[in-house]
Amino acid sequence: MIIGIAGPYSADTEEQRQQNLDRLNKAAAMLLEKGHIPLIGVNAALPVVNAADVADRYKAIMDISMAVIDKCEALLLIAESRGANMERDLVLSKGLPVYYCIDEVPDATV
């Protein structure tokens, strides 16, 4: 399955943002090890937003993140935040599974 990973990214300091991103990427690595294709919206958004001159960075990051998550078949929510909850709600609105713990995610079938 293509599974999006959602959790907090925004934080007061660059160090905290990096820690949040590291948690998202660790969860993605665990999904990959279970045989799934992990996607993180903020990973797609950050290089683009950092290179662009946009007035509202949060909105730009969320627009890209939501577009990425919209293509997923499920979501792993590692922790709640405003943006992560928006991603969760999108997936739930499509009737797709939302997992709240890596152990809930079934191994991919071959």
C-alpha positions in Angstrom: 0.0 0.0 0.0 1.0 3.6 -0.4 0.8 4.9 3.1 1.2 8.6 4.1 2.8 9.5 7.4 1.3 12.4 9.3 2.5 14.1 12.5 3.7 17.4 13.7 6.4 19.3 11.7 5.9 23.0 12.8 7.7 24.0 15.9 9.3 27.0 17.6 12.9 26.1 16.7 14.8 24.6 13.8 16.0 21.9 16.1 12.5 20.9 17.1 11.4 20.9 13.4 14.3 18.6 12.6 13.3 16.3 15.4 9.7 16.2 14.1 10.9 15.5 10.6 13.2 12.7 11.9 10.3 11.1 13.6 8.3 11.2 10.4 11.2 9.7 8.5 11.7 6.9 11.1 8.1 5.9 10.8 8.4 5.9 7.0 11.5 3.6 7.2 9.5 1.2 9.4 6.7 1.2 6.8 9.2 0.5 4.1 10.5 -2.4 6.1 7.0 -3.8 6.3 6.8 -3.7 2.5 4.8 -0.5 2.0 5.5 2.6 0.0 5.7 5.5 2.5 5.0 9.1 1.6 5.5 12.2 3.7 3.9 15.4 2.5 6.2 17.8 4.2 9.2 16.0 2.5 7.7 16.8 -0.8 6.8 20.4 0.2 9.9 21.7 2.0 12.4 21.8 -0.9 9.8 23.6 -3.1 8.7 26.0 -0.5 12.3 26.8 0.6 13.1 27.7 -3.0 10.0 29.7 -3.6 9.0 33.2 -2.6 5.6 32.7 -1.0 3.8 34.8 1.5 2.3 32.0 3.6 4.8 29.2 4.0 2.4 27.1 6.2 -0.3 27.3 3.6 2.1 26.3 0.8 3.5 23.4 2.8 0.0 22.2 3.6 -1.3 22.5 0.1 1.5 20.3 -1.2 1.2 17.9 1.8 -2.5 17.5 1.3 -2.0 16.8 -2.4 0.5 14.1 -1.6 -1.7 12.5 1.1 -4.7 12.6 -1.3 -2.9 10.0 -3.4 -2.3 7.6 -0.5 -4.2 4.4 0.2 -3.9 4.8 4.0 -2.4 7.0 6.6 -0.2 6.4 9.7 -0.8 9.2 12.2 2.2 9.2 14.6 1.0 12.2 16.6 -1.7 14.9 16.3 -1.2 18.5 15.1 -3.3 20.9 13.1 -1.9 19.8 9.8 -1.7 16.1 10.7 -5.3 16.2 11.7 -6.2 17.7 8.4 -4.4 14.9 6.6 -6.2 12.3 8.8 -9.6 13.9 8.1 -8.9 13.8 4.4 -8.1 10.1 4.4 -11.0 9.2 6.7 -13.4 11.2 4.4 -12.3 8.8 1.6 -13.2 5.8 3.7 -9.5 4.7 3.8 -7.7 3.3 6.9 -6.0 5.5 9.4 -3.5 3.7 11.6 -2.4 5.2 14.9 0.5 2.8 15.6 3.0 1.1 13.4 1.9 -2.2 14.9 -1.6 -1.7 13.5 -0.2 -1.6 9.9 -0.4 -5.1 8.3 2.7 -6.4 6.5 2.4 -6.0 2.8 1.4 -9.1 0.9 3.6 -10.3 -1.9 
